[in-house]
Amino acid sequence: MDRTNRRAALALSATLALAAPLVVAGSAHATSADEPPSVLVAADAPATLSAEVADAARAAQRDIAKSRALEQGLKTPADAELDAALDTLVAGGAVGVTARVETPSDTWSGAAGTREREGRAPAKPRDRFRAASNTKPMVATLVMQEVEKGTWTLDTPVEDVLPGVMPAGVTIEQLLSHRSGAPTATNWIIGLRMTDPTSLDEYFEVTGQEVTPADHIEALQAAPWVHEPGTDFSYSNAGYVVLGLMLEEVTGRSVENLLEHRVFAPAGMRQSAYPDDPGVRGPFLHESAYTGPEGAGWYDLDHFDPSLFAAAGAVTSTTEDLADFTEALVTNRLVAPGTTADMLDPRTAGGAGYGLGVYRVPDPCVPGGWLYGHDGASLGTLSFTFTSPDGERQVSMGVTGRDNAYPVYTDEPLYDWNSALLLLMEATC
């Protein structure tokens, strides 16, 4: 039976592949102008009581897990607390979780939940997952390598490389920092392929279709421009898809090949890939999207085609590989020190200033300091990776079972990934 709901379909198309709203350490990640509005809960809904009961149950499970680990002598108190935080995410509704903390003196990694929503295989610390927009700092690294070579400059107009794709005057720097005004366009690709814009079944079915470079450009040019180039921040998947096409144009090599040889290999990322076909192999956290009991429940997404994201978010990775990438970037193993500094330098105002493919959040260990990295939000997975600027401390996390119902149908998310991520960050102190 076709599950149809106009409000959910429209809201999902607005949130597709946007960066997750990060609120760690008193900051907030700047999100796209397409972010959906909140939806009021009915006045007679027992939301407060339900939330209190759920919070109490999760707290109890976390305490039990921590106590058992300590009694068995398997973990230190700090490690047991991190393990329990992952268990709490799963108790709240996440399907699978994997996380990693690296410090100069120790490394912790953990996992909770299962690899598949209806499967029994447990999630493992080295399981792969869709890194989504964590692809962007990797593609930005490739772009900056070309800047170092003199292929182009940050002020090079897109028009000089790909004539007719974007308005005259849009520059490479504007694409890297999401200041071009380009629409994110991913939702337009899906919308152009749907016959019934109210059908969630069709919406998720369309995400399994191949998207060509021509399709990306068509959607980019069909969607309205958000603002004049260089005047504001607006998160854009399309901007990074175009950067990928520019890289292929000037190098004669695919983005996949460039990432493998110029990012993955030098950073030691042995489990990362840039797939262009649906399906997953080996130990992988399978994606699931939750649309809420008033939406259409759960959708499993093994059919998802990563060509929908392309250079804006097709990479699959692990928490270890993501940590290796951020460390390699800030320790100048991928680009020169001056280039690294340029990438980390915020182009946007506010606490979470976005640089060139990288943004920052306050460092809970260093007053006035920052951690640098990115997040990723596909339809069924959330991921995060951050590092200290000296490369001595890293934190990374992947969570499957993304809650697409909040805030469309509920005023509380299934699980509190933000608190878990902050705890992981504090564990690096």
Secondary structure, 3 states (H helix, E strand, C coil): CCCECHHHHHHHHHHCCCCCCCCHHHCCECCCCCCCCCCCCCCCCCHHHHHHHHHHHHHHHHHHHHHHHHHCCCCCHHHHHHHHHHHHHHHHCCCEEEEEEECCCCEEEEEEEECCCCCCCECCCCCEEECHHHHHHHHHHHHHHHHHHCCCCCCCEHHHHCCCCCCCCCEHHHHHCCCCCCCCCHHHHHHHHCCCCCEHHHHHHHCCCCCCHHHHHHHHHHCCCCCCCCCCCCCCHHHHHHHHHHHHHHHCCCHHHHHHHHHHHHHCCCCCECCCCCCCCCCECCCEEECCCCCCCEEECCCCCHHHCHHHCCCEECHHHHHHHHHHHHCCCCCCHHHHHHHHCCCCCCCECECCCCEEEECCCCCCCEEEEEEEECCCEEEEEEECCCCCCEEEEEEECEECCCCCCCCCCCCCHHHHHHHHHHCCC
